[in-house]
Amino acid sequence: MIDAPKLSHGSEKSAQDSSRRTPVAEGPDVEQATVVGVIDSTSSGEGGVEKESKKKWRDWPSRRLSIGEGQEMLLFFLFGIPLYEFYRSRGAPTFELTPFSLSYNDLFGLSFLLLFLLTRRPSYLVFAINPARNGLLKALQASVPHLRLEEVNPEFYRNIVSSSFQLLSAFAIAMLATPRPIAFKFLLGREAQINCVPSKGEGRFASVCENSAKNRFGIIVAALLVSAGVGCTVYALIQHTDNFTDWLSEDHGLKIILALLLGVSEEVTWREACMNDTNNLVQAAIWGLNHFVVGEGMDDPLVYGIATFGYAWALGVCPYRLPRYFSHVAIEYLVMDNLVQVAEVVERGILPLQGTEPLVPSLTRSLSNYHNFN
């Protein structure tokens, strides 16, 4: 790295002022560094000015981007993310009774791997998890005939395998890949605390900002997530155990296992691996767009996308992992009947339609009652 020329004239005040301005490249000895709107000018000035400048920007990643790396960011935002959302929009629904399948659409996974090899941005590996998951499930279904059955229990088993693979893959990416965080200097004036770029811009599995722990807003969000998680858990227990009368059914056990795996795998994927490589705003936007283009969960995809974007952003602001993981697991547990596509079971005449009420307080008991009724 070529050091910027030292200041030989002028007061300390003028040196400080000049360190806040964008450096103008007037010769080969001047290096210009921009991190998506954040100017890092810590290399300018004498010792005192340099120390103060480093202190000012200590909460931001100090990565210096060359022109090539700047182009890589444009590639990520203008091509990588749109390509991923296009892939997701054309994919088959995940939570349905039909087995997982491979299609030409999954060839996009090769594109994500190629983009990773070209740019070394770990988010592309996150994008490649779904195509790889489809290939794994297709192979397992060919080897284990029970997994190919279009029934509720095999659907649970397929989704358990799917979420387990996602969890292991995302954990490996978060632990082994070198993150490349992106900083945005805006958003409610709290900058790094709200945006949640890793405070040192380095380290593995460290997507939650250190400074967020000192941020009152982040602590309030953590309390709200825990409170909402407790409410979701209690309400879901009432529904899944038929008013606390059926705790030990196989159906309930599978719901608990799948909720745990889904909630944790989603958090590790998006609030660890992806957020560590980008920032809170970017991961929330990608996650919200996923739900918008896929549309599993709500009748109105736009409302679903906005709601999931807000929830993902709040999760990223939370400075503690345990509240985030607990909140997400609780929500997955609450909506479990929708995830296993009980409505499709009803359409096939296995269960009677029960209006807008939860369809399966306990699937085993409901099936039994239905057959006895007939």
N, C-alpha and C positions, 0 to 999 in steps of 0.2 A: 504494500500500500504506500502511495506517495503522500507524504505529509503536506498539509497546506502551509504556505509561507507564514512565518511568524510575524506578528505585528511589531513594528519598530517605532512607531510614532502614535501619538494620540493618548488620550486619557483612558482609564479603565472603563469609564462610562461608555465612551464611544466603542470600546472593544466589545462590551456587553451588547450594545445596540446592534453592532454589526453581526454578532453571533446569532441574533434572532432573525436576521434577514436571510433570504434565500441567496446562497452564493452564486455569483455569476462566473461562468467558465470563461476565463480570458486567456488561458494558456494551458499547457500540458501539466502544470504543477497543481492545478486545482481540480479536486474531485467533487463531483456533485452527487448527492445521495437523497433520494426521495422514497418514502415508504407510504404510498397511496395517500398523499396529502399531508404526511408528517415529515418535516424537514429535520434531519439530524446534522447539526453543525457543531458537534462536540469536539471536533479536531481543531477548531480555530482558537486563537488567542493564547496568552501566557498561562502560567500555572493556575492562578486564581480564577481567571475567566473560564478556563477549561473545566476546573473542578465544579464551579457553579453551574456551568452548562450541563455537565454530566448529571448533576443532582437534579436539575430541572427536568431532564428527559429520562431519568432512571426508571420510570414506570413503563417506558416504551421499548419495543425491540430496537436494537441498534444495528440491525442488519443493513448493510449498504448494498443497494441494488444497482447492478450495471444495466446498461440499455437492454441487454439480452434478458435479464430477469424482469425488467419492466414489461417487456413484450410477453414474457411468460404469464404475468398477471392478466394482461389483456386476453391472452389465450384462455386462461382459466375462466374468466368472467364472461367472455363473449362467445366461447365455444365449448369449453369443458362442462360448465354447469348446464347450459341449454341442451347439450347432447345427452347428459344424464337425465334431465327431466323428460326429454323426448323418449328416451328408452323406457322410463317408468310409465309414461302415458300409454305406451303400446304393450305393456306387459299384462299378463293374465293376473287376476286377483289372487292374493296370497291366501286369504282365509275363506276357503270354500271346500266342499266335500270332494270335489274332483282332485285326483292326484296332481302333483307338480309335473310340469312338462318343460321340455326344451324347445325353443323355436329359433328361427333366424334372428329374431330380435335380440337374443342373448349373445349374438356375435359382437354386440357393442362392448361386451366385457373385454374383448381383445383390444378394442380401441382404447379403453381406459388403462389397460396394462401398458399399451404402447405410449400413451401420454405420460404415464408415470415414468417410464424408462427415459423419455425425452426430457422431462422437466424435474423429476425427483420430488414432485409434490404428492404427499401421502394421501390427500383427499381422493385422488384418482383410484387408489387401492380400495378406499371405502366405497366408491362407486361400483367397483368390480365385485363386491361381495354378493350382490343378488344374482348375477349371472352364474357365478361359481356355485352358489347355493342351489340353483336350479339343476346344474349338472350333477351335483352330489346326490340330491334327492331323486333324480331320475335313475341314477345308478343303483341306489338303495332300493327303490321301488321295484326295479328289475330283479334284484336279488332276494327281496323279502316280499312275497306275494301279499301278505296281510296289509302292507303299507299302501297297496294299490286299491284297497276296498273303498268305496264311496259311502263310508259310514262315519259316525261321529268320533268313535274312539280312534280309528286309524287317522282321522284328521288331527286329533290331539297329538298323536305320536309324530306325525309328519311335521307339525308346527313346533314341537319340542326339539326335534332334530334340527329344523331350520334355525330356530333362535339360538340353539347351542352353537351351531356353526358360525352364526353371525357374531356371537359373543367372543368366541375364540379368535376369529379373524380380526375383529376390531381391537381386541386386547393386544394381539401381536403387532398390529399397525401402531397402536399408541405407544407400545414399549420399544419397538425396534426402529421405526422410521423416524427420520429427523424432521421435526415440524418446521414449517415456514410461515409463522404468524403474520397476519396482515393488520395494520393499524389504521383506524379512521379517527381523525381528530374532530369528532363532534358527538352529538347525542346527549342532550340534557346538561351539557357542560361538565359531566363527570368523567369524560374521556375513558381512561383505561379501566377505571373501577366498573363502569357500566358496560363498556364494550368488552371487557374481560379478555384482553389479550394477555397471555402469560407475562408476568411482570418483568421477567428477565429475557423473554424471548427464546428460552432454551429449556432443555430438560425433557424427560420422558414422562408421559402420563401426568401432566401437570397443567391441565387446561384451565383450572380455576385460578383466577388472579389472586396473588398474595394480598394485594391491597384491598380486595373485596371484603376480606375478613374484618377490615376496619371501617367498612362502609355501612352506615346505619341502614341505608336503603336495602342493601343486600341481606342484612340480618332480618329485616322486616319481611322480605320476600321468603326467606327460609322459614320463618314462623308461619306464614300463610300457606306455604306448601305442606308443612307438617299438619296443620289444622285441616286443610282440605283432604289430605291423605287419610287422616283418622276418620273423617266423615265418610269418605268413599269406602273405606274398609268396613265400617260398621254397617252401612247400607247394603254393601255387597254380601256381607255375611248373612244378613236377613234373607236376601233373595236366594243365595246359593245353598243355604242350609234349610230352606223352608221354615223360616222363623225359628232358627236354632234347634230344629228337631232332627236334622239329618246331616251330621258332621262327617261321617266316616264313609260316605259313598265313594266309589271309584271315580265317578264324575267330578266330585268336589276336589278330590286329591289331584286329578289331572289339571283342573282349573288353577289350583294353587301353584303347581309346578310350572305351568305355562306362563302364568302371570309373572312369577319371579324371573324366569328366563327372558321373557319379552321386555319387561321393564329395565332390567339390568343391561341387556344387550343393546337396547336402543340408547341408553345413557352412555355406555362405553363407546358406541359407534359415533354418536353425534356430539355429545358434550365432552368427550375425551379426544378420540382420534381426529374427528373433523374439526372441532372447535380449537384444538391445540394447533392445527395446521392453518386455520383461518382466523376467525374471531367469533364472538357471540352473535353478532348481527348476521354474519354470513351463514353460520350453521343454522340459525333460526329461519332464515329466508329459504335455504335449501329444504329444510324439513317441512316448512309450511307448503312450499311448492310441491313436494312429494305427495302430501295429502290432498292437495288441490287437484293434481293431474290424475291420481289414482282413484280418489273419491270413495274409498272404503270407510264407512263409518257414519256419514251424514247424507241426507238427501240433497243438500245444497253444497256442492263442492267449494264454492267461493267462501261461504261461511266457515266451512271446515278448514280451509287453508288459512284463513285469517286467525281462527281460534288456535290452531296448532302452531302458527308462527308466534303468537303472543305467549303461548305456554312454553315453547322452546326457548324464547328469549328470557322469560322469567327463570327457567331452570338454569340457564347459563349465568344469570346474574347472581344466583344463590352461591355464597362462598363456601358451602359445605357439601360434600358428596352425599352423606347419609340422607338428609332431607330430600335431595333430588331423586335419589334412587327409590326411597320409600314412596314418594309422591307418585312416581311413574308406575311403580309396581301396583300401587293401590288403584290407579286408574285402569290399568290393564285388567286387574281382578274385577273391577266394577263392570267393565264392558265385555267380559269374557263370553257371555252368551251370544253377543253379536259377532265376536271374532270367529267362533266356530260355526258361524252361519247356520244357526238353528232355524232361521226363516226358510232356508232351502229345504231343511228337513220337513218343515210344515208343508211346503209346496208339494212335496212328494207323498203327502198323506200319512206320514208317520205320527205326527202330533196334531192335535186340534189347535186351530188358531185362537189366541187369547187376547186379541185386540192389541193395545199398546203396552200391556203389562209384560214383565219379564217372562220369556217363554219357558225357561227351564230353571225353576228354583232348585230342583234336583232332577237331572235328566232321567236317572234310573227310575225314580218314583213316578215321574210324569208318564214315561212309557208304560209302566205297570198299570197305572190308573187308566190310561187310555185303552189298553187291551182289555182290562176288566170291564170297562164301560161298554165296550162293543161285544 
